[in-house]
Amino acid sequence: MTLLALENLSVRYGGASLALEDVTFAVPESAIVALLGPNGAGKTTTLRAISGLLPFHGGAITSGRIIFDGAPLTGRSAQRVCGGIAQVMEGRRVFADLTVEENLLSGAFTRPRSTVKSSLDGVYALFPDLTGRRRDMAGLLSGGQQQMVAVGRALMSAPRLLLLDEPSLGLAPMIVQQIAAVLREINEEGASVLLVEQNAALALSLASSACILETGIVALSGPSEILKTDPKVREIYLGHGAGVVA
Ligand code: ATP
């Protein structure tokens, strides 16, 4: 079943030309889908449109629609979190002056109190490195641990769809492997993931299908196994320096 569908979506920032034009792709229930493409292709814009953060960045949907769980997505960002969508933004945006645990708890604002303790235990089980750091200020953690906090905080809302913007950026290969393992684990438990990645080798190894954006347009899409053999994908996205394969 389809959990998320973008149907002919176009987005514009102010008076600029379209940042997304007629973008159509779907994220099936319990699937990992990768969104690839060069800088400025529209990947972050796509995530903003889904999470409801577009207006905060001066952008608007000009045509098309987004269907989540069978109904058009409307409403503000917080309502979308209640509806089961959580986003991990690019650049590990943790609250530096809050403890690790306070950061995690901030992700649970939509959840019934009775579920919070088990969600916290779940996050510490996924990221054992955070267990001993729960009382430390998040700003004191390594980049990799901050990324774990950012992903953990999103998981605290028990999302059905997790949006991730470049989770591997600037992280050591070992940490990237850990994050990849967690994404596989939460996906096995039933969550869907839309993964924006510059590291196409990593993304295609995790995702069952992918969509490649170029200047706001879908240039290619399909099952990862087929895209991996596509000559253009191999040359441009999986060439030398494509990075770590999880
Ligand atoms: P990157 O990998 O560099 O993050 P991206 O694929 O995520 O790139 P977007 O950040 O979505 O691409 O940008 C798509 C287009 O929209 C670009 O032309 C960019 O300059 C423009 N854009 C993004 N954010 C804004 C904004 N807040 N105001 C105006 N234009 C924007």
Residues whose N, C-alpha, C, O or C-beta is under 5 A from the ligand:
A	BS01	ATP	Y13 A19 P38 N39 G40 A41 G42 K43 T44 T45 H57
